Structure formats: structure tokens, C-alpha cells
Amino acid sequence: MFDLVIRNGTVIDGSGAPRRIADVAVQDGKIAAVGPKLGAARREIDAAGLIVAPGFVDIHTHYDGQATWDPFVTPSSWHGVTTTVFGNCGVGFAPVRPGQSGYLINLMEGVEDIPGTVLSEGVKFNWESFPDYLDALASMTRAVDVAAQLPHGALRFYVMGDRGAEHAEIPSEREIEEMARLTEEALRAGAMGFTTSRTTKHKARDGRFTPSLSAREAELLGIALGIKRAGRGVIEVNSDFGPGEFEALEAAATLAGRPLSCLLVQVDAQPELWRETLANIHRMRATGREANAQVGSRPIGVIMGLETTVHPFAAHPAWRELRDLAPAARYRRLVADADLRQRLLAPRTDGAPAFMGEAFHKMFPIADRPDYEPDLANSVAAIAERSGRTPQEVALEAILARGGKGLLMLPFENYTAGSLDVVHEMIVDEATVLGVADGGAHVGVICDASSPTSLLTLWGRDRTRGPKLGLEFLIAKQTRGTALSYGLADRGLLAPGHKADINVIDFAALQLKRPEVVYDLPAGGRRLIQRASGYRHTFNAGVETVQNDELTGERPGRLVRGAQAPV
């Protein structure tokens, strides 16, 4: 007798193989069998007409703090995710010396837009070394499995102190050796990899660039020696890829003998740079070295409303009268005070721009069914032109809608030409894995943790402005593909012996809901969340964590320490 049998579902097993009608049996937290007419079980689910797929593996999140206080790791757990990997982009919370957590909070707040008050109250910092941090993570159960990486920023600050955050300083040979030793220690304790940030987009809350930005080749190669000694882990990097940058990272990965994983997005200022980076990755792969590009599946866009971090009116002097009001009071004031609305819409008198310049032509109202490939004909600017109004009037009307809960989206990456054709190229490339969702980060401006859901709905069903992609391919990309990129060979596949992380999805009903602002973080902190409908069941190690889109309260998730052996 099996523990569980999911019967008659359309099995898409994560391998990329064609779908088939079959039963999936679970015993002792693992897949016991996949096939027709399997034996009896203590619990049976009729999945006729439903998709049965592996749990989703999200390798690019920033739940470093949230995973210490939130056992349900939302929003990711609402979207079929059963494994998350954090510590990306060179930021995180270990190692840390007693009394020095303030800088790491300052760095995380600036780079990943997680309020410092939230982190100060929510993260206990009852650890010092990275192995201590892993032990703290392991002491708590969750709805999903979690895995952590060693961040360069925290490592550098731990070894060099304040000098590590100042870019005029170069670590000594002894300090580089200590970074290498601590990297080896972290990887042997179960870190999934080492991560670094090499982009000027990343700044601490106090305006300083992220510590790893100016790390020179000697430092990178020294740390690579520690990775080589450990013989495990991925090197993950977020970089602007200026001249010579890829070659320096390639040299470090080659010396370490470990995979290189690079974030890949299209930026408006250099819309073709991503192709150059991807070509370099292909060149590495052609020589037998492991490398991939982490890509997204939709535009990366700022969400704007009366309660979010940024919006079109935030810099206007008239907004100062509203800035400190509670959201409901702010809305009431705007609705009641016609003079204030007119001043808010008026040009600034100090010569500075009042609004987001030309951004209105790529700014879109968010409807009940969010559109992640909006036509430029439906932008705020286009609506304004058709209706004889200014873009500012249209934008203000949009965010005042729904009782002040209206939202706008401004895609700023992966949308230079106003379509997802470039993203299609990225997704189908054999050298890419899905990995730019940033769950747990940018909580006041972005909510891309829902990307696994839009991956299936947009690319597998709803896209009208270009080719769709098969569900077999999409599911394999978000399950087995992401799992293997981090050596998690025990999951991401519905096959005997693999971990019983399973999604049962009503694909016809699968739908993303509108993002919304909630105040459920520590210290009453604000964040954007996004729910979905269509997840009939999600299982982690055979234990049901989601039923009919709601968390069950079960917490079978564990800390994953390092790569997992093939089944």
C-alpha cells in the first residue's frame, strides 16, 4: 500500500518527454512509481484532466532574512515552488561579526529594497559563521525546502571590516587567503555556491556601491582556490559585463573547476549586450566547461501605486503633503482636494522634471488579469493621446482606481522593443536556466516570485503576440533544468526514487491575480504579494502544503546542504 497515489493525471514529468496519462505513487517522501493502474494507497487523488508535474525549483531568490521568520516563504509557496535558493547577487547575512549586522542590513536594504526596520526586527543574527547560519536555517521547518549561498559582500566585510566596503581598499594577501578559507568552510558545510555582484546598479542604503564591485582579479582567483579545495558549489554573478569582466569571471570559474552562472537581462542602454554575454557562455561550454545564463520569463518591471516605493508623482513637491499620511488618509485627501490634484499634475516650477520623463510610453495600468506582454498601444501615453488628456492625468486616475489600490507597471528590462521576442530567444537557448524571479526582494516595487505561474500561463497558453512554447519544455526548464544547474539531482523529475515534490495543476483555470500591497512583514513592513488560482495540490516530500490555492499549514521543508546525489 502506497502512501499516496495521484491517479489519471496528465503527467509532465520534468524530463521534457511527451505528456502521458498515468498514476504517480508516493512512498516515504519519494516517487515510488509512475505508470498505469498503480496499486492502492492510503490517500488517492483523482487528477483526471489535471496536469501532474514536479515541484518548481527557484534558484534565484533573496529569502535570506524572510526564511528565518516566515515558515511559509510566500509568495513563492503559492506558485508551485517547492525549493528556493537564496544568497544571490553577493548579498546576505553571513558571515557576520557580533554587533556588525547593521552594515549587512544597510546593504540588503539598498540592493534588494527590503526595509531596514523589517530586517532589524525580523532577523535575529544569532550566528556568526556561515556554517552557524546554515544551522540556524536548519533549526526551522518550512513549507518549502531552502538552500543558501555564500555572498561576497558579507564575506568581504567580515574579513576586511569597514575597509571591505570602501572601493579604494585592496585586501592583503592574508585577507584573500582568509576569504578563501571561509569560502571553503561554507561550501563544505552546505552552501550551494559563492555569489558576487559586479554591477553599479547595486548600492547600499547609504549610497555606497556593493563591496564586491571593485574586487580585483587577485581576490577573485584567491576565492576560486577556496572553491577548488572544496570541490563543490556554483559561482553565481550579477554583472554589468564591461570590458574584460567576463574573462575575469571565466578565469575564476576555470581555476575553481566549478560552474559559472551569470544573470542575463536586456537593458535599454545596451540592448544587444546580452547577446555578447551569452556568446561568451556558449564559448565556455564548447570547451567542456560548465556555464549558464539565468534568464527571466517576463519583463522586469516596477509596480507603482499610492502605497509602493516609487510612482510617477513621488518627486513632485506637492506629494510632500501626502508622504507621511496613512494610505487610506492619503487616498481620501486626494479624492477630496481638487486643488491638490491640480498642483500634483502641474509642472514643477524649479526647473526639475516632475514626472518620469518619457516613461509614460512604457507604463501600463494593471488589470484584473495582469498582461505581461502589454502592447505599447495600451500605454499611459497612448491612452492619454486617444482621450485628449495628459499622461499625468491618466496615471493619477489609474492609481486612484479601486479605492486607491490601482497599480501601474513600468517594464525597465527585457522590454526595449515593447515585446517579449527577446525573452523568447533567451528562454529557448540551451545555455539558459530560469532564474531572475528575485522572490523576497524589491518588496515595494516588484513581485516576480510569481514567475513560475506566468511562465506556464503566458508562454504555454495565453501569448498572442508571438509563438508559444510547449508545456513539456516549460516545465522541464523550471524543474529539472533549474535543479540540475545547482546539482540538485534528487528532485525536479517525476521518476522512481526522486523526491516527491509534486504539483497538481488545473491548467485551464490557472491564473495570476493582481499584485496587492500588504503590511505583514516584521515591524508592520509593507510588501507586494501576488496570488494565483489553479494549484489544486502541491506536495513537498509527499506532504501536502497547498490545497486549492491555500496553504495547508504543513511544514515538511528542510534546509538543503549542497548538491544532492543522483538517484
Number of C-alpha atoms within 10 A of each C-alpha: 13 17 18 23 27 23 24 22 23 20 27 24 26 29 19 18 12 13 17 16 20 22 25 30 28 28 20 14 19 22 25 21 21 21 15 13 12 17 12 13 16 9 12 16 16 12 23 16 14 22 25 32 28 34 31 32 30 28 28 25 24 26 26 26 25 21 24 21 19 17 17 22 23 23 20 31 25 25 27 33 31 31 28 26 26 28 29 28 31 28 30 27 26 28 28 24 16 10 8 14 21 13 20 23 25 22 30 30 22 23 23 21 21 26 24 20 15 19 24 17 13 18 18 13 22 10 18 16 18 27 20 17 22 22 15 16 22 18 11 16 20 26 30 30 22 25 27 31 31 32 28 31 27 29 29 25 22 21 21 19 15 14 16 22 23 17 15 8 13 17 18 12 12 10 16 22 18 19 26 25 18 22 28 24 19 30 27 19 17 23 28 28 29 29 26 26 27 22 19 13 13 25 20 21 20 11 12 16 23 31 28 29 22 19 19 12 15 16 23 22 21 22 25 27 23 24 31 21 17 19 14 25 28 27 25 31 24 21 21 20 17 10 8 9 13 18 13 16 23 19 15 25 26 18 17 25 20 21 22 27 26 27 23 26 25 22 16 14 9 9 16 13 18 20 16 12 19 20 13 17 23 21 13 17 15 11 8 9 17 20 26 24 27 25 22 27 24 25 24 22 21 21 25 26 26 24 26 20 18 15 23 21 19 19 16 18 15 19 16 11 11 18 13 10 12 10 15 13 12 18 20 13 16 17 14 10 10 11 10 17 17 12 14 22 20 13 14 16 9 8 7 10 12 21 20 14 9 10 16 22 19 24 28 28 23 20 13 10 11 16 18 20 19 22 14 18 14 15 24 25 24 21 20 19 13 9 11 9 12 15 24 21 15 20 28 23 13 20 23 18 13 9 11 21 19 23 27 23 26 21 22 17 18 26 25 18 12 17 19 21 15 20 18 18 11 26 21 14 13 11 18 27 29 27 24 22 26 24 26 29 27 23 22 25 22 25 25 30 26 26 25 24 24 24 21 22 20 20 20 19 17 12 16 10 12 12 11 16 18 14 21 19 19 21 26 23 25 26 29 26 24 24 26 18 22 20 18 22 19 20 33 32 29 29 23 17 18 22 26 29 31 31 25 27 25 20 19 12 12 18 20 21 16 17 24 18 19 14 11 10 19 18 15 12 17 20 25 22 22 19 20 22 19 20 25 20 23 34 25 30 26 21 22 20 27 24 16 16 20 17 18 16 13 18 19 18 22 20 23 21 19 23 22 15 10 12 11
